[in-house]
Amino acid sequence: MKTVIVFDHPYTIAASHNQPHFRSYSAAIAQHAVDTLTHRGEIVDVIDLHADHFNPVLTATELTNWRTKQVVDTQAENYYQRLAAADQIIFIFPLWWEVTPAMTNGFLDKVLSKRHYQATRPRLLPKKPRIVALTTAGTPTSLYKWIFGNPVTKMLKRGTFNKLGLYNYHWLNSTPEKQSEASRTKSLAKIDRIIK
């Protein structure tokens, strides 16, 4: 089984070691997922958007390429080929303003291009991978779901992947700001139950 992890945080996955002023719980989640899947003997491919210096802005030329089914840009095409080989895709990012960060938005815009649509149905990824979103937020999960209406799931599950025929979607949110270091470490174990 092959898993592709799409990681979006300015500090990159290198910030997983809890160093003062260079730490990210999202990075800790990503590293934990890599370690867990690798330990299970699975193939793991990490797309670290900030480490790759991915440009999320879709230019006018790239939009024309998108609409005319040309390669949007070479980096996006490389990312698509990696996703196309995946049995599972895990998106890991912090929720900013209750939704996805700009890099993740741009990734979806550029990588899920018309070039790869099938004529008979809107199926973009041939292996129909399992989709997992692992997010972190300052807003407690219960409030995020009931007060804000869980916008990230509406956007990713309903607005993106369901439209592409990908219905196997799972989401887990963590609120590290509300937890002690011991609780944050313990809560990483929850990730093992949601990633395959």
C-alpha positions in Angstrom: 0.0 0.0 0.0 1.3 3.5 -0.9 0.4 6.6 1.1 1.1 10.1 -0.1 1.2 12.7 2.7 0.6 16.3 1.6 2.0 18.5 4.3 1.3 22.3 4.6 3.1 24.3 7.3 5.6 27.1 6.9 8.1 25.4 9.3 8.1 22.2 7.2 8.1 18.7 8.6 11.5 19.5 10.2 9.6 21.3 13.0 8.4 18.0 14.5 11.0 17.9 17.2 9.4 20.4 19.7 12.2 22.9 19.6 11.3 26.4 21.0 10.4 28.9 18.3 10.6 26.1 15.6 7.9 23.6 16.4 4.6 22.6 14.9 2.1 20.1 16.2 1.1 19.6 12.5 4.7 18.6 11.8 4.6 16.2 14.8 1.5 14.6 13.4 3.1 14.3 10.0 6.3 12.7 11.4 4.2 10.4 13.5 2.2 9.3 10.5 5.4 8.7 8.5 6.9 6.6 11.3 3.7 4.6 11.9 3.2 3.8 8.2 6.8 3.0 7.6 6.9 0.7 10.7 3.9 -1.2 9.1 6.0 -1.8 6.0 4.0 0.6 3.8 5.4 3.0 1.2 5.2 6.6 2.2 5.8 9.6 -0.1 5.9 13.0 1.6 5.0 16.2 -0.3 6.2 19.0 1.9 4.8 22.0 0.2 6.9 24.7 1.9 10.1 22.7 1.7 9.4 22.3 -2.0 8.8 26.0 -2.4 5.5 25.3 -4.1 3.9 28.4 -5.5 0.1 28.1 -4.8 -0.8 31.1 -7.0 -2.5 30.1 -10.3 -1.4 32.6 -12.9 -3.4 33.6 -16.0 -1.2 31.3 -18.2 -1.6 28.4 -15.8 -5.4 28.9 -15.7 -5.4 28.7 -19.5 -3.3 25.6 -19.4 -5.8 24.1 -16.8 -8.8 24.9 -19.0 -7.2 23.6 -22.2 -6.0 20.4 -20.5 -2.3 21.2 -20.7 0.3 20.8 -18.0 -0.4 23.6 -15.5 3.2 23.5 -14.4 5.8 20.8 -14.1 5.7 20.7 -10.3 1.9 20.3 -10.2 2.2 17.5 -12.8 4.8 15.7 -10.7 2.5 16.0 -7.7 -0.4 14.6 -9.7 1.6 11.6 -10.8 2.5 10.9 -7.2 -1.2 11.1 -6.1 -2.3 8.9 -9.0 -0.1 6.1 -7.6 -1.5 6.4 -4.1 -3.9 4.1 -2.2 -4.3 6.7 0.5 -3.7 10.5 0.6 -3.3 12.2 3.9 -3.5 16.0 4.0 -2.0 17.5 7.2 -2.3 21.2 7.9 -3.4 23.8 10.6 -6.8 25.3 10.2 -6.4 29.0 9.7 -9.5 31.2 9.8 -11.3 27.9 10.1 -10.3 26.6 6.6 -7.3 25.3 4.7 -4.1 27.4 4.4 -3.2 29.0 1.0 -0.7 26.3 0.0 -3.3 23.6 0.3 -5.8 25.6 -1.7 -3.3 26.2 -4.4 -2.3 22.6 -4.4 -5.9 21.5 -5.1 -6.3 24.2 -7.7 -3.2 23.3 -9.7 -2.9 19.5 -9.2 -6.5 18.5 -9.7 -6.6 19.8 -13.2 -8.9 19.1 -16.2 -6.0 17.5 -17.9 -6.6 14.3 -16.0 -10.4 14.2 -16.0 -11.9 11.2 -17.6 -14.5 11.9 -20.3 -17.2 9.6 -19.0 -17.1 10.7 -15.3 -15.3 13.2 -13.1 -12.8 10.7 -11.8 -9.4 12.1 -11.5 -7.4 9.6 -9.5 -7.5 6.1 -11.0 -6.9 4.1 -7.8 -9.8 5.9 -6.0 -7.6 6.5 -2.9 -8.7 6.8 0.7 -8.6 10.5 1.7 -7.7 11.5 5.2 -7.4 15.1 6.6 -5.5 15.6 9.8 -5.9 19.1 11.1 -4.9 21.2 14.1 -6.8 24.2 15.4 -7.2 26.6 18.3 -10.9 26.2 18.1 -12.1 23.1 20.0 -13.4 20.4 17.7 -17.0 20.4 19.1 -17.3 24.2 18.5 -15.7 23.9 15.1 -18.3 21.4 14.1 -21.4 22.9 15.7 -20.7 26.7 15.6 -18.8 27.0 12.4 -20.4 24.0 10.6 -17.1 22.1 9.9 -16.1 24.1 6.8 -13.0 22.1 6.1 -15.0 18.9 5.6 -17.6 20.7 3.5 -14.8 22.1 1.3 -12.7 18.9 1.0 -15.3 16.1 1.2 -18.4 17.6 -0.4 -16.8 20.4 -2.5 -13.8 18.6 -3.8 -13.4 14.8 -3.4 -17.0 13.7 -3.7 -17.2 15.6 -7.0 -14.3 13.5 -8.2 -15.9 10.2 -7.2 -13.8 9.9 -4.0 -16.1 9.1 -1.2 -13.8 7.4 1.3 -13.0 10.5 3.4 -12.0 10.7 7.0 -11.1 13.7 9.2 -9.5 14.1 12.6 -8.9 17.4 14.3 -6.5 18.1 17.2 -6.4 21.2 19.5 -2.9 21.2 20.9 -3.1 24.6 22.4 -5.6 23.3 24.9 -3.5 20.3 25.9 -0.4 19.7 28.0 2.7 18.2 26.4 1.9 14.8 27.8 -1.7 15.0 26.4 -0.4 16.1 23.0 1.9 13.1 22.9 -0.8 10.8 24.0 -3.3 12.1 21.4 -0.9 11.2 18.6 -2.0 7.6 19.2 -5.4 8.6 17.9 -3.8 9.1 14.5 -2.9 5.4 14.3 -6.6 4.5 14.3 -7.5 6.7 11.3 -4.6 6.1 9.0 -4.5 2.7 7.3 
